[in-house]
Amino acid sequence: MDNLFAKTINVLTKEKLYLHRSQTIDNLSNILNCESCDISEALEENVSMDYDSVINFFRVEEAKKVMNCIKPNWSLPTVAKSSGFNNLSSFFRSFKEVTGETPFKYFLKNYCNNDSEELLHN
């Protein structure tokens, strides 16, 4: 299962499959030529996460990268969409699960100057 786990993570990250909003475990099992239940088992054994949680983890990491090089007219829907999320509610929920913060609070804390810290406490 460790080999399947490595292959799974390798394909997901190299091909950035997590950015495809329609990506499913069945699509991945076809790519890896294995059963979807084997992928689920490999993920659970190695990172104690199900497939959707792993996909959302990579999407949140992508969102953090997008926020790092954001344009002045950025918006959370744009960040969510470019990171592979289908909707804002799943973006907000997943982002908070992974980082412990809302996307906006994370952005202010990590990418704005220290003066914007005041906004978080008002």
N, C-alpha and C positions, 0 to 999 in steps of 0.2 A: 504493500500500500504506500510505502514511502516514495517509491518510484512513480506511482500514479499521482501522488500529491505533488511531487516536483514537476512532473509534466503538466499538470493542471495549472499550477501557478505560473509556470513558464509560458504556456500558451496564453493565459489570461493577460499577463503583463506584456509580453512581446507584441502580441497582436492587439492589445488594448481592447479586448472583447467587451470589457465592462462598460465601455463607452456606447455600445450598441444598446439602445433602449429595449430592443426585442430579444436580447440575449437570454437564452434559457439553458438549464442544465442538459436538456435533451440535445440542443445544438452542440454544446461542448462535448457531450458523449459521442456524438457523430464524428466530431473533429478528432477526438482521441481514440476512436474506435473501441469504446468500452461501454459498459452499462452505466446509466446515471446513478444507480444505487452504489456502485463502486466509487464513483467520484464523491458522493455524499459521505460514504464511510471513510474515505481517505482524508477528507477535510475535517470531519469530526474527530478522527484519531489524532491528527496533527495540530490542529488549531482550535479544536472544540467549537467550531462554527459551522452552521449550515451554509449551503450554496449561496442563498440570497444575502446572508450576512457578509460573506466574503466579497461578493460583487459590490455590495454597498460600501464596504470598507475601502475598496479600490476607488470607487466613485468619490467618496469623501476625500481621499488623498488627492485625487485629481482636482476636486473643487478647491482644495487648499492651494494647489499649484496655480490654478486659474486666478485665485484671489491675489496671489503674489505678484502677478503681472497684469493686473486689471487696468482697464482704461478708465479715465475720469467719469465716463457715463455708464459705468457698470450697473448691473441690477442683479438681484438674487435669482430671478427667473433665468437670466442668461447664464449665470454660473451653474445653476442646477441643470439646465438643458445641455450645456457643453460638457458636463461631467457624467452624462448618461442617465440622469434621473428623468422619470416620466412626468412627475408632478412636484409641486413645491412641498406638499405635505410629507411625502416620502423623503424628500431632500432634507427638510428640517428635522424630521424624526431620526433619520440615519446619521445626520451630522451631529446631532446632540448625543446619540448613543456612542459614536466613535470618539468625539472630542470632549464631551461633557459640557459643551457650550452651544449656544445658537450660532448660526453662521455669521450673523451681524456682530454679535459680541466677539466672536473669534477674530473677525476681520479687524474690528477696532483695536483689539488687544494686540494683535500681531503685526498689523501693517500700517497703522496710523501713528502719528506722533504721540508722545506722552500726554499732550494737552487733551487729546480726545478721551483719555481715561476718565475725565470728569463726566462725560456723557453716560458712562456705564453706571455711575453711582447716583445720578439725578433721577 
